[in-house]
Amino acid sequence: PNRKEYQITAAGHAELRRWLTTPLAFEQPRHSWLIQIFFSQVSSNEEIAALLEIRMEHIRARLRSFRGEVQSGLNQDATPIGVERAQRLWQMTLDYGLDYYDFELAWHEKALARVRTLPPSPQ
């Protein structure tokens, strides 16, 4: 009641299928925070470390969200649909995000250790 329901047209379904089976262009990632690190030779080690530590907290929060509410929502959404194939594909995309942020957190931990041993800034 009180809601509109839409159905995909045959043409829309055909376009969706075409898009789903067409390889997308390879995207070059851009990370503004990494550009900051690249040009931080004038920053102190403490300033660089602070940037990394703040980003690490954001990454940890994202991981908690992915492992908690996002995983729970995925599980809840998949159960009523009853489509194991869809659930597995959704899980694959979530696993990508988890692996991505696990890698990024590990990289930040190594980078933070390296920053703490850098020679002083030439200010």
C-alpha positions as CSV (number, residue, x, y, z in Angstrom):
1,P,0.0,0.0,0.0
2,N,1.0,3.6,-0.7
3,R,4.1,2.6,-2.7
4,K,4.9,2.5,-6.3
5,E,6.3,-0.6,-7.8
6,Y,8.3,-0.5,-11.0
7,Q,9.4,-3.3,-13.4
8,I,12.3,-3.2,-15.7
9,T,11.4,-3.2,-19.4
10,A,12.7,-5.7,-21.9
11,A,14.9,-3.0,-23.4
12,G,16.2,-2.1,-19.9
13,H,16.9,-5.7,-19.1
14,A,18.8,-6.1,-22.3
15,E,20.8,-3.0,-21.6
16,L,21.6,-4.2,-18.0
17,R,22.7,-7.6,-19.4
18,R,24.9,-5.8,-21.9
19,W,26.5,-3.6,-19.2
20,L,27.0,-6.5,-16.8
21,T,29.0,-8.5,-19.5
22,T,31.0,-5.6,-20.9
23,P,34.5,-5.2,-19.3
24,L,34.9,-1.7,-17.9
25,A,37.9,0.6,-18.5
26,F,40.7,0.1,-16.0
27,E,40.6,3.0,-13.5
28,Q,43.7,4.6,-12.1
29,P,43.1,5.2,-8.4
30,R,43.8,8.7,-7.0
31,H,44.4,9.0,-3.3
32,S,44.7,12.6,-2.1
33,W,46.1,11.5,1.2
34,L,48.9,9.7,-0.6
35,I,49.7,12.9,-2.5
36,Q,50.0,14.7,0.9
37,I,52.5,12.1,2.0
38,F,54.5,12.4,-1.2
39,F,54.9,16.1,-0.8
40,S,55.4,16.1,3.0
41,Q,59.2,16.6,3.0
42,V,58.6,20.0,4.7
43,S,56.4,18.5,7.4
44,S,57.8,17.2,10.6
45,N,57.7,13.5,11.4
46,E,55.1,14.2,14.0
47,E,52.9,16.0,11.6
48,I,53.1,13.1,9.0
49,A,52.5,10.5,11.8
50,A,49.4,12.4,12.9
51,L,48.0,12.3,9.4
52,L,48.6,8.6,9.2
53,E,47.2,7.9,12.7
54,I,44.0,9.9,11.9
55,R,43.5,8.0,8.6
56,M,44.1,4.7,10.5
57,E,41.3,5.5,12.9
58,H,39.0,6.2,9.9
59,I,40.0,2.8,8.3
60,R,39.4,1.0,11.6
61,A,35.9,2.6,11.8
62,R,35.2,1.6,8.3
63,L,36.3,-2.0,9.0
64,R,34.1,-2.2,12.1
65,S,31.2,-1.0,10.1
66,F,31.8,-3.5,7.3
67,R,32.2,-6.4,9.7
68,G,29.2,-5.3,11.8
69,E,26.3,-3.5,10.4
70,V,27.1,-3.9,6.7
71,Q,27.7,-7.7,7.1
72,S,24.5,-8.0,9.2
73,G,22.5,-6.0,6.6
74,L,23.8,-8.2,3.8
75,N,22.8,-11.3,5.7
76,Q,19.4,-9.9,6.5
77,D,18.7,-8.8,2.9
78,A,19.8,-12.1,1.5
79,T,17.7,-14.3,3.7
80,P,14.2,-13.1,2.6
81,I,15.2,-13.2,-1.1
82,G,16.4,-16.8,-0.7
83,V,18.9,-16.5,-3.5
84,E,22.2,-18.1,-2.5
85,R,23.9,-17.0,-5.7
86,A,23.0,-13.3,-5.1
87,Q,24.2,-13.5,-1.5
88,R,27.5,-15.0,-2.5
89,L,28.1,-12.3,-5.0
90,W,27.2,-9.6,-2.5
91,Q,29.6,-11.2,0.0
92,M,32.3,-11.1,-2.6
93,T,31.9,-7.4,-3.0
94,L,32.0,-6.9,0.8
95,D,35.0,-9.2,1.1
96,Y,36.8,-6.9,-1.5
97,G,36.1,-3.9,0.8
98,L,37.3,-5.8,3.9
99,D,40.5,-7.0,2.1
100,Y,41.1,-3.5,0.7
101,Y,40.9,-1.8,4.1
102,D,42.9,-4.6,5.8
103,F,45.7,-4.0,3.3
104,E,45.5,-0.2,3.7
105,L,45.6,-0.5,7.5
106,A,48.7,-2.8,7.3
107,W,50.3,-0.4,4.9
108,H,49.7,2.5,7.2
109,E,51.2,0.6,10.1
110,K,54.4,0.0,8.2
111,A,54.4,3.6,6.9
112,L,54.0,5.0,10.4
113,A,57.0,3.0,11.7
114,R,59.1,4.3,8.8
115,V,57.9,7.9,9.3
116,R,59.0,7.7,12.9
117,T,62.6,6.9,11.8
118,L,62.9,9.6,9.0
119,P,65.6,12.2,9.3
120,P,64.4,15.6,10.5
121,S,62.6,18.0,8.2
122,P,65.0,20.5,6.5
123,Q,62.8,23.5,7.5
